[in-house]
Amino acid sequence: MGTKQENAAKREADVEKLGAQLKAWSTQLDDLVAGYLRSSAQESDPYRVRVDALQARKEAVQHELDAFNGAADGGRSWTAFRTAIKEDWRALQSGFKDLTS
């Protein structure tokens, strides 16, 4: 176990990594959306549905990250934050892997 300062520094580094990954995924999603818009894919197109679902998950995680970062007193615990994003984060990882491989 580290000190409170070490734990806070690790949390901050982890949050920065999460933010960087979300930014990278946002860029990828923008490219994927542009691709299906160029191809005039219908809203019911399975590929478009998957991309839209990833977009929604990414936005949910971004919202949680913004809320965590915006808590002036660190009101939300790190554990609660990680629990809140766990399912969406895994779905994003899996979804991007499926779409880009």
Phi and psi restraints in degrees (range 20) as a CNS / XPLOR table:
assign (resid 1 and name C) (resid 2 and name N)
       (resid 2 and name CA) (resid 2 and name C) 1.0 -93.7 20.0 2
assign (resid 2 and name N) (resid 2 and name CA)
       (resid 2 and name C) (resid 3 and name N) 1.0 176.3 20.0 2
assign (resid 2 and name C) (resid 3 and name N)
       (resid 3 and name CA) (resid 3 and name C) 1.0 -74.0 20.0 2
assign (resid 3 and name N) (resid 3 and name CA)
       (resid 3 and name C) (resid 4 and name N) 1.0 169.6 20.0 2
assign (resid 3 and name C) (resid 4 and name N)
       (resid 4 and name CA) (resid 4 and name C) 1.0 -59.4 20.0 2
assign (resid 4 and name N) (resid 4 and name CA)
       (resid 4 and name C) (resid 5 and name N) 1.0 -39.0 20.0 2
assign (resid 4 and name C) (resid 5 and name N)
       (resid 5 and name CA) (resid 5 and name C) 1.0 -66.1 20.0 2
assign (resid 5 and name N) (resid 5 and name CA)
       (resid 5 and name C) (resid 6 and name N) 1.0 -41.5 20.0 2
assign (resid 5 and name C) (resid 6 and name N)
       (resid 6 and name CA) (resid 6 and name C) 1.0 -64.9 20.0 2
assign (resid 6 and name N) (resid 6 and name CA)
       (resid 6 and name C) (resid 7 and name N) 1.0 -42.3 20.0 2
assign (resid 6 and name C) (resid 7 and name N)
       (resid 7 and name CA) (resid 7 and name C) 1.0 -63.5 20.0 2
assign (resid 7 and name N) (resid 7 and name CA)
       (resid 7 and name C) (resid 8 and name N) 1.0 -42.1 20.0 2
assign (resid 7 and name C) (resid 8 and name N)
       (resid 8 and name CA) (resid 8 and name C) 1.0 -64.5 20.0 2
assign (resid 8 and name N) (resid 8 and name CA)
       (resid 8 and name C) (resid 9 and name N) 1.0 -40.1 20.0 2
assign (resid 8 and name C) (resid 9 and name N)
       (resid 9 and name CA) (resid 9 and name C) 1.0 -65.4 20.0 2
assign (resid 9 and name N) (resid 9 and name CA)
       (resid 9 and name C) (resid 10 and name N) 1.0 -40.2 20.0 2
assign (resid 9 and name C) (resid 10 and name N)
       (resid 10 and name CA) (resid 10 and name C) 1.0 -65.5 20.0 2
assign (resid 10 and name N) (resid 10 and name CA)
       (resid 10 and name C) (resid 11 and name N) 1.0 -43.8 20.0 2
assign (resid 10 and name C) (resid 11 and name N)
       (resid 11 and name CA) (resid 11 and name C) 1.0 -59.1 20.0 2
assign (resid 11 and name N) (resid 11 and name CA)
       (resid 11 and name C) (resid 12 and name N) 1.0 -44.7 20.0 2
assign (resid 11 and name C) (resid 12 and name N)
       (resid 12 and name CA) (resid 12 and name C) 1.0 -61.5 20.0 2
assign (resid 12 and name N) (resid 12 and name CA)
       (resid 12 and name C) (resid 13 and name N) 1.0 -42.9 20.0 2
assign (resid 12 and name C) (resid 13 and name N)
       (resid 13 and name CA) (resid 13 and name C) 1.0 -64.1 20.0 2
assign (resid 13 and name N) (resid 13 and name CA)
       (resid 13 and name C) (resid 14 and name N) 1.0 -41.5 20.0 2
assign (resid 13 and name C) (resid 14 and name N)
       (resid 14 and name CA) (resid 14 and name C) 1.0 -63.9 20.0 2
assign (resid 14 and name N) (resid 14 and name CA)
       (resid 14 and name C) (resid 15 and name N) 1.0 -41.4 20.0 2
assign (resid 14 and name C) (resid 15 and name N)
       (resid 15 and name CA) (resid 15 and name C) 1.0 -63.8 20.0 2
assign (resid 15 and name N) (resid 15 and name CA)
       (resid 15 and name C) (resid 16 and name N) 1.0 -39.9 20.0 2
assign (resid 15 and name C) (resid 16 and name N)
       (resid 16 and name CA) (resid 16 and name C) 1.0 -63.0 20.0 2
assign (resid 16 and name N) (resid 16 and name CA)
       (resid 16 and name C) (resid 17 and name N) 1.0 -41.0 20.0 2
assign (resid 16 and name C) (resid 17 and name N)
       (resid 17 and name CA) (resid 17 and name C) 1.0 -63.9 20.0 2
assign (resid 17 and name N) (resid 17 and name CA)
       (resid 17 and name C) (resid 18 and name N) 1.0 -43.7 20.0 2
assign (resid 17 and name C) (resid 18 and name N)
       (resid 18 and name CA) (resid 18 and name C) 1.0 -60.2 20.0 2
assign (resid 18 and name N) (resid 18 and name CA)
       (resid 18 and name C) (resid 19 and name N) 1.0 -45.0 20.0 2
assign (resid 18 and name C) (resid 19 and name N)
       (resid 19 and name CA) (resid 19 and name C) 1.0 -62.2 20.0 2
assign (resid 19 and name N) (resid 19 and name CA)
       (resid 19 and name C) (resid 20 and name N) 1.0 -41.3 20.0 2
assign (resid 19 and name C) (resid 20 and name N)
       (resid 20 and name CA) (resid 20 and name C) 1.0 -64.9 20.0 2
assign (resid 20 and name N) (resid 20 and name CA)
       (resid 20 and name C) (resid 21 and name N) 1.0 -41.3 20.0 2
assign (resid 20 and name C) (resid 21 and name N)
       (resid 21 and name CA) (resid 21 and name C) 1.0 -65.9 20.0 2
assign (resid 21 and name N) (resid 21 and name CA)
       (resid 21 and name C) (resid 22 and name N) 1.0 -40.9 20.0 2
assign (resid 21 and name C) (resid 22 and name N)
       (resid 22 and name CA) (resid 22 and name C) 1.0 -62.1 20.0 2
assign (resid 22 and name N) (resid 22 and name CA)
       (resid 22 and name C) (resid 23 and name N) 1.0 -39.1 20.0 2
assign (resid 22 and name C) (resid 23 and name N)
       (resid 23 and name CA) (resid 23 and name C) 1.0 -64.1 20.0 2
assign (resid 23 and name N) (resid 23 and name CA)
       (resid 23 and name C) (resid 24 and name N) 1.0 -42.6 20.0 2
assign (resid 23 and name C) (resid 24 and name N)
       (resid 24 and name CA) (resid 24 and name C) 1.0 -63.1 20.0 2
assign (resid 24 and name N) (resid 24 and name CA)
       (resid 24 and name C) (resid 25 and name N) 1.0 -43.2 20.0 2
assign (resid 24 and name C) (resid 25 and name N)
       (resid 25 and name CA) (resid 25 and name C) 1.0 -64.8 20.0 2
assign (resid 25 and name N) (resid 25 and name CA)
       (resid 25 and name C) (resid 26 and name N) 1.0 -35.6 20.0 2
assign (resid 25 and name C) (resid 26 and name N)
       (resid 26 and name CA) (resid 26 and name C) 1.0 -60.7 20.0 2
assign (resid 26 and name N) (resid 26 and name CA)
       (resid 26 and name C) (resid 27 and name N) 1.0 -42.8 20.0 2
assign (resid 26 and name C) (resid 27 and name N)
       (resid 27 and name CA) (resid 27 and name C) 1.0 -62.9 20.0 2
assign (resid 27 and name N) (resid 27 and name CA)
       (resid 27 and name C) (resid 28 and name N) 1.0 -44.8 20.0 2
assign (resid 27 and name C) (resid 28 and name N)
       (resid 28 and name CA) (resid 28 and name C) 1.0 -62.6 20.0 2
assign (resid 28 and name N) (resid 28 and name CA)
       (resid 28 and name C) (resid 29 and name N) 1.0 -43.2 20.0 2
assign (resid 28 and name C) (resid 29 and name N)
       (resid 29 and name CA) (resid 29 and name C) 1.0 -62.4 20.0 2
assign (resid 29 and name N) (resid 29 and name CA)
       (resid 29 and name C) (resid 30 and name N) 1.0 -41.3 20.0 2
assign (resid 29 and name C) (resid 30 and name N)
       (resid 30 and name CA) (resid 30 and name C) 1.0 -58.1 20.0 2
assign (resid 30 and name N) (resid 30 and name CA)
       (resid 30 and name C) (resid 31 and name N) 1.0 -42.3 20.0 2
assign (resid 30 and name C) (resid 31 and name N)
       (resid 31 and name CA) (resid 31 and name C) 1.0 -65.7 20.0 2
assign (resid 31 and name N) (resid 31 and name CA)
       (resid 31 and name C) (resid 32 and name N) 1.0 -41.9 20.0 2
assign (resid 31 and name C) (resid 32 and name N)
       (resid 32 and name CA) (resid 32 and name C) 1.0 -65.4 20.0 2
assign (resid 32 and name N) (resid 32 and name CA)
       (resid 32 and name C) (resid 33 and name N) 1.0 -42.3 20.0 2
assign (resid 32 and name C) (resid 33 and name N)
       (resid 33 and name CA) (resid 33 and name C) 1.0 -64.4 20.0 2
assign (resid 33 and name N) (resid 33 and name CA)
       (resid 33 and name C) (resid 34 and name N) 1.0 -44.2 20.0 2
assign (resid 33 and name C) (resid 34 and name N)
       (resid 34 and name CA) (resid 34 and name C) 1.0 -59.4 20.0 2
assign (resid 34 and name N) (resid 34 and name CA)
       (resid 34 and name C) (resid 35 and name N) 1.0 -38.3 20.0 2
assign (resid 34 and name C) (resid 35 and name N)
       (resid 35 and name CA) (resid 35 and name C) 1.0 -63.4 20.0 2
assign (resid 35 and name N) (resid 35 and name CA)
       (resid 35 and name C) (resid 36 and name N) 1.0 -45.8 20.0 2
assign (resid 35 and name C) (resid 36 and name N)
       (resid 36 and name CA) (resid 36 and name C) 1.0 -75.4 20.0 2
assign (resid 36 and name N) (resid 36 and name CA)
       (resid 36 and name C) (resid 37 and name N) 1.0 -24.5 20.0 2
assign (resid 36 and name C) (resid 37 and name N)
       (resid 37 and name CA) (resid 37 and name C) 1.0 -70.2 20.0 2
assign (resid 37 and name N) (resid 37 and name CA)
       (resid 37 and name C) (resid 38 and name N) 1.0 -39.6 20.0 2
assign (resid 37 and name C) (resid 38 and name N)
       (resid 38 and name CA) (resid 38 and name C) 1.0 -63.5 20.0 2
assign (resid 38 and name N) (resid 38 and name CA)
       (resid 38 and name C) (resid 39 and name N) 1.0 -34.5 20.0 2
assign (resid 38 and name C) (resid 39 and name N)
       (resid 39 and name CA) (resid 39 and name C) 1.0 -85.8 20.0 2
assign (resid 39 and name N) (resid 39 and name CA)
       (resid 39 and name C) (resid 40 and name N) 1.0 -0.2 20.0 2
assign (resid 39 and name C) (resid 40 and name N)
       (resid 40 and name CA) (resid 40 and name C) 1.0 57.3 20.0 2
assign (resid 40 and name N) (resid 40 and name CA)
       (resid 40 and name C) (resid 41 and name N) 1.0 38.2 20.0 2
assign (resid 40 and name C) (resid 41 and name N)
       (resid 41 and name CA) (resid 41 and name C) 1.0 -63.1 20.0 2
assign (resid 41 and name N) (resid 41 and name CA)
       (resid 41 and name C) (resid 42 and name N) 1.0 137.6 20.0 2
assign (resid 41 and name C) (resid 42 and name N)
       (resid 42 and name CA) (resid 42 and name C) 1.0 -71.3 20.0 2
assign (resid 42 and name N) (resid 42 and name CA)
       (resid 42 and name C) (resid 43 and name N) 1.0 156.4 20.0 2
assign (resid 42 and name C) (resid 43 and name N)
       (resid 43 and name CA) (resid 43 and name C) 1.0 -60.0 20.0 2
assign (resid 43 and name N) (resid 43 and name CA)
       (resid 43 and name C) (resid 44 and name N) 1.0 -25.9 20.0 2
assign (resid 43 and name C) (resid 44 and name N)
       (resid 44 and name CA) (resid 44 and name C) 1.0 -89.0 20.0 2
assign (resid 44 and name N) (resid 44 and name CA)
       (resid 44 and name C) (resid 45 and name N) 1.0 -2.5 20.0 2
assign (resid 44 and name C) (resid 45 and name N)
       (resid 45 and name CA) (resid 45 and name C) 1.0 -58.9 20.0 2
assign (resid 45 and name N) (resid 45 and name CA)
       (resid 45 and name C) (resid 46 and name N) 1.0 128.4 20.0 2
assign (resid 45 and name C) (resid 46 and name N)
       (resid 46 and name CA) (resid 46 and name C) 1.0 -56.1 20.0 2
assign (resid 46 and name N) (resid 46 and name CA)
       (resid 46 and name C) (resid 47 and name N) 1.0 -39.0 20.0 2
assign (resid 46 and name C) (resid 47 and name N)
       (resid 47 and name CA) (resid 47 and name C) 1.0 -63.8 20.0 2
assign (resid 47 and name N) (resid 47 and name CA)
       (resid 47 and name C) (resid 48 and name N) 1.0 -46.2 20.0 2
assign (resid 47 and name C) (resid 48 and name N)
       (resid 48 and name CA) (resid 48 and name C) 1.0 -63.1 20.0 2
assign (resid 48 and name N) (resid 48 and name CA)
       (resid 48 and name C) (resid 49 and name N) 1.0 -40.3 20.0 2
assign (resid 48 and name C) (resid 49 and name N)
       (resid 49 and name CA) (resid 49 and name C) 1.0 -60.5 20.0 2
assign (resid 49 and name N) (resid 49 and name CA)
       (resid 49 and name C) (resid 50 and name N) 1.0 -42.5 20.0 2
assign (resid 49 and name C) (resid 50 and name N)
       (resid 50 and name CA) (resid 50 and name C) 1.0 -66.0 20.0 2
assign (resid 50 and name N) (resid 50 and name CA)
       (resid 50 and name C) (resid 51 and name N) 1.0 -42.0 20.0 2
assign (resid 50 and name C) (resid 51 and name N)
       (resid 51 and name CA) (resid 51 and name C) 1.0 -64.6 20.0 2
assign (resid 51 and name N) (resid 51 and name CA)
       (resid 51 and name C) (resid 52 and name N) 1.0 -43.5 20.0 2
assign (resid 51 and name C) (resid 52 and name N)
       (resid 52 and name CA) (resid 52 and name C) 1.0 -62.8 20.0 2
assign (resid 52 and name N) (resid 52 and name CA)
       (resid 52 and name C) (resid 53 and name N) 1.0 -37.7 20.0 2
assign (resid 52 and name C) (resid 53 and name N)
       (resid 53 and name CA) (resid 53 and name C) 1.0 -65.7 20.0 2
assign (resid 53 and name N) (resid 53 and name CA)
       (resid 53 and name C) (resid 54 and name N) 1.0 -40.0 20.0 2
assign (resid 53 and name C) (resid 54 and name N)
       (resid 54 and name CA) (resid 54 and name C) 1.0 -63.7 20.0 2
assign (resid 54 and name N) (resid 54 and name CA)
       (resid 54 and name C) (resid 55 and name N) 1.0 -40.7 20.0 2
assign (resid 54 and name C) (resid 55 and name N)
       (resid 55 and name CA) (resid 55 and name C) 1.0 -59.5 20.0 2
assign (resid 55 and name N) (resid 55 and name CA)
       (resid 55 and name C) (resid 56 and name N) 1.0 -44.1 20.0 2
assign (resid 55 and name C) (resid 56 and name N)
       (resid 56 and name CA) (resid 56 and name C) 1.0 -64.2 20.0 2
assign (resid 56 and name N) (resid 56 and name CA)
       (resid 56 and name C) (resid 57 and name N) 1.0 -42.0 20.0 2
assign (resid 56 and name C) (resid 57 and name N)
       (resid 57 and name CA) (resid 57 and name C) 1.0 -65.2 20.0 2
assign (resid 57 and name N) (resid 57 and name CA)
       (resid 57 and name C) (resid 58 and name N) 1.0 -42.0 20.0 2
assign (resid 57 and name C) (resid 58 and name N)
       (resid 58 and name CA) (resid 58 and name C) 1.0 -61.6 20.0 2
assign (resid 58 and name N) (resid 58 and name CA)
       (resid 58 and name C) (resid 59 and name N) 1.0 -42.1 20.0 2
assign (resid 58 and name C) (resid 59 and name N)
       (resid 59 and name CA) (resid 59 and name C) 1.0 -65.1 20.0 2
assign (resid 59 and name N) (resid 59 and name CA)
       (resid 59 and name C) (resid 60 and name N) 1.0 -36.9 20.0 2
assign (resid 59 and name C) (resid 60 and name N)
       (resid 60 and name CA) (resid 60 and name C) 1.0 -64.2 20.0 2
assign (resid 60 and name N) (resid 60 and name CA)
       (resid 60 and name C) (resid 61 and name N) 1.0 -44.5 20.0 2
assign (resid 60 and name C) (resid 61 and name N)
       (resid 61 and name CA) (resid 61 and name C) 1.0 -66.6 20.0 2
assign (resid 61 and name N) (resid 61 and name CA)
       (resid 61 and name C) (resid 62 and name N) 1.0 -40.9 20.0 2
assign (resid 61 and name C) (resid 62 and name N)
       (resid 62 and name CA) (resid 62 and name C) 1.0 -61.3 20.0 2
assign (resid 62 and name N) (resid 62 and name CA)
       (resid 62 and name C) (resid 63 and name N) 1.0 -40.6 20.0 2
assign (resid 62 and name C) (resid 63 and name N)
       (resid 63 and name CA) (resid 63 and name C) 1.0 -61.4 20.0 2
assign (resid 63 and name N) (resid 63 and name CA)
       (resid 63 and name C) (resid 64 and name N) 1.0 -45.4 20.0 2
assign (resid 63 and name C) (resid 64 and name N)
       (resid 64 and name CA) (resid 64 and name C) 1.0 -63.1 20.0 2
assign (resid 64 and name N) (resid 64 and name CA)
       (resid 64 and name C) (resid 65 and name N) 1.0 -42.1 20.0 2
assign (resid 64 and name C) (resid 65 and name N)
       (resid 65 and name CA) (resid 65 and name C) 1.0 -64.3 20.0 2
assign (resid 65 and name N) (resid 65 and name CA)
       (resid 65 and name C) (resid 66 and name N) 1.0 -43.9 20.0 2
assign (resid 65 and name C) (resid 66 and name N)
       (resid 66 and name CA) (resid 66 and name C) 1.0 -62.1 20.0 2
assign (resid 66 and name N) (resid 66 and name CA)
       (resid 66 and name C) (resid 67 and name N) 1.0 -41.3 20.0 2
assign (resid 66 and name C) (resid 67 and name N)
       (resid 67 and name CA) (resid 67 and name C) 1.0 -65.2 20.0 2
assign (resid 67 and name N) (resid 67 and name CA)
       (resid 67 and name C) (resid 68 and name N) 1.0 -41.3 20.0 2
assign (resid 67 and name C) (resid 68 and name N)
       (resid 68 and name CA) (resid 68 and name C) 1.0 -64.3 20.0 2
assign (resid 68 and name N) (resid 68 and name CA)
       (resid 68 and name C) (resid 69 and name N) 1.0 -45.4 20.0 2
assign (resid 68 and name C) (resid 69 and name N)
       (resid 69 and name CA) (resid 69 and name C) 1.0 -68.2 20.0 2
assign (resid 69 and name N) (resid 69 and name CA)
       (resid 69 and name C) (resid 70 and name N) 1.0 -28.6 20.0 2
assign (resid 69 and name C) (resid 70 and name N)
       (resid 70 and name CA) (resid 70 and name C) 1.0 -83.9 20.0 2
assign (resid 70 and name N) (resid 70 and name CA)
       (resid 70 and name C) (resid 71 and name N) 1.0 -8.7 20.0 2
assign (resid 70 and name C) (resid 71 and name N)
       (resid 71 and name CA) (resid 71 and name C) 1.0 -71.5 20.0 2
assign (resid 71 and name N) (resid 71 and name CA)
       (resid 71 and name C) (resid 72 and name N) 1.0 109.8 20.0 2
assign (resid 71 and name C) (resid 72 and name N)
       (resid 72 and name CA) (resid 72 and name C) 1.0 -57.9 20.0 2
assign (resid 72 and name N) (resid 72 and name CA)
       (resid 72 and name C) (resid 73 and name N) 1.0 -38.1 20.0 2
assign (resid 72 and name C) (resid 73 and name N)
       (resid 73 and name CA) (resid 73 and name C) 1.0 -102.5 20.0 2
assign (resid 73 and name N) (resid 73 and name CA)
       (resid 73 and name C) (resid 74 and name N) 1.0 14.7 20.0 2
assign (resid 73 and name C) (resid 74 and name N)
       (resid 74 and name CA) (resid 74 and name C) 1.0 65.8 20.0 2
assign (resid 74 and name N) (resid 74 and name CA)
       (resid 74 and name C) (resid 75 and name N) 1.0 28.4 20.0 2
assign (resid 74 and name C) (resid 75 and name N)
       (resid 75 and name CA) (resid 75 and name C) 1.0 -47.7 20.0 2
assign (resid 75 and name N) (resid 75 and name CA)
       (resid 75 and name C) (resid 76 and name N) 1.0 -36.5 20.0 2
assign (resid 75 and name C) (resid 76 and name N)
       (resid 76 and name CA) (resid 76 and name C) 1.0 -91.8 20.0 2
assign (resid 76 and name N) (resid 76 and name CA)
       (resid 76 and name C) (resid 77 and name N) 1.0 132.6 20.0 2
assign (resid 76 and name C) (resid 77 and name N)
       (resid 77 and name CA) (resid 77 and name C) 1.0 -73.3 20.0 2
assign (resid 77 and name N) (resid 77 and name CA)
       (resid 77 and name C) (resid 78 and name N) 1.0 154.8 20.0 2
assign (resid 77 and name C) (resid 78 and name N)
       (resid 78 and name CA) (resid 78 and name C) 1.0 -59.1 20.0 2
assign (resid 78 and name N) (resid 78 and name CA)
       (resid 78 and name C) (resid 79 and name N) 1.0 -41.9 20.0 2
assign (resid 78 and name C) (resid 79 and name N)
       (resid 79 and name CA) (resid 79 and name C) 1.0 -62.8 20.0 2
assign (resid 79 and name N) (resid 79 and name CA)
       (resid 79 and name C) (resid 80 and name N) 1.0 -43.7 20.0 2
assign (resid 79 and name C) (resid 80 and name N)
       (resid 80 and name CA) (resid 80 and name C) 1.0 -64.0 20.0 2
assign (resid 80 and name N) (resid 80 and name CA)
       (resid 80 and name C) (resid 81 and name N) 1.0 -40.3 20.0 2
assign (resid 80 and name C) (resid 81 and name N)
       (resid 81 and name CA) (resid 81 and name C) 1.0 -62.6 20.0 2
assign (resid 81 and name N) (resid 81 and name CA)
       (resid 81 and name C) (resid 82 and name N) 1.0 -50.0 20.0 2
assign (resid 81 and name C) (resid 82 and name N)
       (resid 82 and name CA) (resid 82 and name C) 1.0 -60.8 20.0 2
assign (resid 82 and name N) (resid 82 and name CA)
       (resid 82 and name C) (resid 83 and name N) 1.0 -39.6 20.0 2
assign (resid 82 and name C) (resid 83 and name N)
       (resid 83 and name CA) (resid 83 and name C) 1.0 -63.6 20.0 2
assign (resid 83 and name N) (resid 83 and name CA)
       (resid 83 and name C) (resid 84 and name N) 1.0 -40.7 20.0 2
assign (resid 83 and name C) (resid 84 and name N)
       (resid 84 and name CA) (resid 84 and name C) 1.0 -64.8 20.0 2
assign (resid 84 and name N) (resid 84 and name CA)
       (resid 84 and name C) (resid 85 and name N) 1.0 -33.8 20.0 2
assign (resid 84 and name C) (resid 85 and name N)
       (resid 85 and name CA) (resid 85 and name C) 1.0 -99.5 20.0 2
assign (resid 85 and name N) (resid 85 and name CA)
       (resid 85 and name C) (resid 86 and name N) 1.0 -7.8 20.0 2
assign (resid 85 and name C) (resid 86 and name N)
       (resid 86 and name CA) (resid 86 and name C) 1.0 -52.3 20.0 2
assign (resid 86 and name N) (resid 86 and name CA)
       (resid 86 and name C) (resid 87 and name N) 1.0 -53.8 20.0 2
assign (resid 86 and name C) (resid 87 and name N)
       (resid 87 and name CA) (resid 87 and name C) 1.0 -65.2 20.0 2
assign (resid 87 and name N) (resid 87 and name CA)
       (resid 87 and name C) (resid 88 and name N) 1.0 -45.7 20.0 2
assign (resid 87 and name C) (resid 88 and name N)
       (resid 88 and name CA) (resid 88 and name C) 1.0 -64.1 20.0 2
assign (resid 88 and name N) (resid 88 and name CA)
       (resid 88 and name C) (resid 89 and name N) 1.0 -39.3 20.0 2
assign (resid 88 and name C) (resid 89 and name N)
       (resid 89 and name CA) (resid 89 and name C) 1.0 -63.0 20.0 2
assign (resid 89 and name N) (resid 89 and name CA)
       (resid 89 and name C) (resid 90 and name N) 1.0 -45.4 20.0 2
assign (resid 89 and name C) (resid 90 and name N)
       (resid 90 and name CA) (resid 90 and name C) 1.0 -63.5 20.0 2
assign (resid 90 and name N) (resid 90 and name CA)
       (resid 90 and name C) (resid 91 and name N) 1.0 -40.5 20.0 2
assign (resid 90 and name C) (resid 91 and name N)
       (resid 91 and name CA) (resid 91 and name C) 1.0 -64.3 20.0 2
assign (resid 91 and name N) (resid 91 and name CA)
       (resid 91 and name C) (resid 92 and name N) 1.0 -38.1 20.0 2
assign (resid 91 and name C) (resid 92 and name N)
       (resid 92 and name CA) (resid 92 and name C) 1.0 -63.9 20.0 2
assign (resid 92 and name N) (resid 92 and name CA)
       (resid 92 and name C) (resid 93 and name N) 1.0 -48.3 20.0 2
assign (resid 92 and name C) (resid 93 and name N)
       (resid 93 and name CA) (resid 93 and name C) 1.0 -57.6 20.0 2
assign (resid 93 and name N) (resid 93 and name CA)
       (resid 93 and name C) (resid 94 and name N) 1.0 -48.7 20.0 2
assign (resid 93 and name C) (resid 94 and name N)
       (resid 94 and name CA) (resid 94 and name C) 1.0 -65.5 20.0 2
assign (resid 94 and name N) (resid 94 and name CA)
       (resid 94 and name C) (resid 95 and name N) 1.0 -43.7 20.0 2
assign (resid 94 and name C) (resid 95 and name N)
       (resid 95 and name CA) (resid 95 and name C) 1.0 -63.0 20.0 2
assign (resid 95 and name N) (resid 95 and name CA)
       (resid 95 and name C) (resid 96 and name N) 1.0 -42.6 20.0 2
assign (resid 95 and name C) (resid 96 and name N)
       (resid 96 and name CA) (resid 96 and name C) 1.0 -67.4 20.0 2
assign (resid 96 and name N) (resid 96 and name CA)
       (resid 96 and name C) (resid 97 and name N) 1.0 -38.4 20.0 2
assign (resid 96 and name C) (resid 97 and name N)
       (resid 97 and name CA) (resid 97 and name C) 1.0 -61.4 20.0 2
assign (resid 97 and name N) (resid 97 and name CA)
       (resid 97 and name C) (resid 98 and name N) 1.0 -44.9 20.0 2
assign (resid 97 and name C) (resid 98 and name N)
       (resid 98 and name CA) (resid 98 and name C) 1.0 -64.8 20.0 2
assign (resid 98 and name N) (resid 98 and name CA)
       (resid 98 and name C) (resid 99 and name N) 1.0 -41.9 20.0 2
assign (resid 98 and name C) (resid 99 and name N)
       (resid 99 and name CA) (resid 99 and name C) 1.0 -75.3 20.0 2
assign (resid 99 and name N) (resid 99 and name CA)
       (resid 99 and name C) (resid 100 and name N) 1.0 -28.2 20.0 2
assign (resid 99 and name C) (resid 100 and name N)
       (resid 100 and name CA) (resid 100 and name C) 1.0 -106.2 20.0 2
assign (resid 100 and name N) (resid 100 and name CA)
       (resid 100 and name C) (resid 101 and name N) 1.0 4.4 20.0 2
